[in-house]
Amino acid sequence: MEKGYIHVYTGNGKGKTTAAFGLALRAACADKKVFIGQFVKGMKYSEVKVCDLLKNIDIEQFGLECFINKEPKEEDILIARKGLEKIEKIIENNTYDVVVLDEINIALYYNLFKLSEVLDILSKKPQNMEIVCTGRYAKDELIEFADLVTEMKEIKHYYNEGVEARRGIEC
């Protein structure tokens, strides 16, 4: 049994979710079972179709719509909290090899739940499980807790030139 680690992909550059999905795809192709929980997101991005193609990847969204740059509503908080409870059960039950907590850093940034709750859940990680936490604004305590931290740094982005998110590339 290989040891699993906790990853954090953060920073203001593009590629955090993309990197997490790349790792998930690699794991699934190595016959590992993957769960991806998307916090804050409720829109049906193209990547959610991966579970139709690969039966060993499960995806669930714990958001109503993307509220970044707006204040979360009570419903946003409730669905995020239910998602965190589900993640806790998944980790405790040890039924997946890889667990991706997509945009959990954004959920923490908007105080949808407490950092202490997340760290408590992560501390229950089984020896063999790999966990990936994504999103901008990773808290220092989570960075310290993690085994691997990657910061995506924006150098240049076409979004700043008015290019909207493109299906299959950004959404």
N, C-alpha and C positions, 0 to 999 in steps of 0.2 A: 504494500500500500504506500503510495507516494504521499508526501506531506503537501498539504494545500496551503496557500498563502492568501493574504488580503491585499488587494490592489486598490489604489486610488488614482483615477484619471481626472485631472482638474485643470484649471487655467482658462484664459479667455479665448483661446484659439479653437478652431474647428477640429473635430476628430475624436472627442471623448466617447460618445456613443458609438461611433464608427469603429473605434479600436475595441470597445467592449464586445460589439457584435462580431468583429473579426475573431476575437478569442473564443466566443461562443460557437461560432461556425467551426473553428479548428477543433474544439473539444467535441462537438457533435460528430464530426467526421472521424474522430478517434473513438467513437462509440461511447462517449460520455453523455450522461443525462444533464440537461441544462434548463435552468429556470431563469427567466428574465422578468423582473418586476420593474415597470416604468412608473416612477413617481412623477406627479405633476402633469404628465401627458395623458390625454384622453382621445386625441385625434388619431385616426387610423393611418399612421405613417406607413410607408412602403415596407419597412422592416418587419412589421407585425405579421406579414404573410409567410415569414420563414417557417413558422410552425406548420403551415400547410405542406411545405416541401420536405421538412425534416421532422420526423415523428418524435425524436428525442430532445426537441426544444419546445418548451412551454413558455408562453408569454402572457402576462396579465398587466393591464394598465390600472394604475391607482391615481387617476386624475380625471377631471371632467373635460377640461380644455386647457390649453397652455395659457396660464395667467401671468407669465413673466412680464415684469414692468407694471403689473397691477397688483392690487391687494387681494389675497386669497379670501374666498367666501367660506362660511361655515361648512358648506358641503365639501369644499376642497380639503379642509382639515379632516373631516370625518372619513372621506375615502382614503386619504393618505394614512390615517391612523389604522384603518382596517387593513390596508396594504402592509403596514409595518407588523401588525399582528400576524398576518399570513406569512410574512418573511420569517418571523420568529419561529412559527410552527415548522416551516420548511427546514430551517437550520436545525432545530431540535430533532426532527424526524430523520434527518440525514438521508433523504431520498434522492438528492441531486448531487452530482459531482461538481458542478459549477453553478453559482448563483450570481446574477448580475443585478445590482441595485441602481438602475439607470436614473440619473437626476436626483439621487438621494441628497446630494449636497445642496441642490436648489431647495428641496423640501426642508432641509435644516435651516438654510438661509432665511426662508420665509416663516420659520418657527411653526411648521406643521406638526412637529413633534420635537422632543428634546434630544440633544446630542447624547446625554447620559443614557437614554433609552436605546439609542442605536449602538453605542459602545457596549452596553450590557448584552444586547442580542449578538453582536459580533464576537463577544468573548465566549459565546456558547458554540462557536464554529467547531464542527468535528475536525479531527486531525487531517483527514483526506480531502476536505472540501475547499474549493477555490472560490473566493468571493471578490467581486469587482464592484467598486463604488464609483459612480461618475457624477459629473456636474461641476460647474464653476463654484468658486467660493468655498472650497473644502476647509473645514475648521482645523485649526492647528492641532487639536487633540486627536482628530481622526488621522491626520497626516502622521503624527507621532505613533499612533496605534498600528498603522498599516505596515506591511512588510515591503511593499513596492509602491512608489509614488511617481507618477509621471505628470508633468505640467505641460499642457498644450499652450504654446505662446503664439498669439497672433502677430504675424509680421506684416501681412498684407491680406486683405479679403475683398473679393468682388462685391460683397454685400454693401460695402461702403460706397460703391459706385452705383448703387441702386438696383443691383441684380437681386431678384426675389428668389426665395427657396425653390429649387427645381426638383420635381418628382424623380425619385430614384437616385438623387445625388444628396440633397439635404433633407428631403422628406419623402 
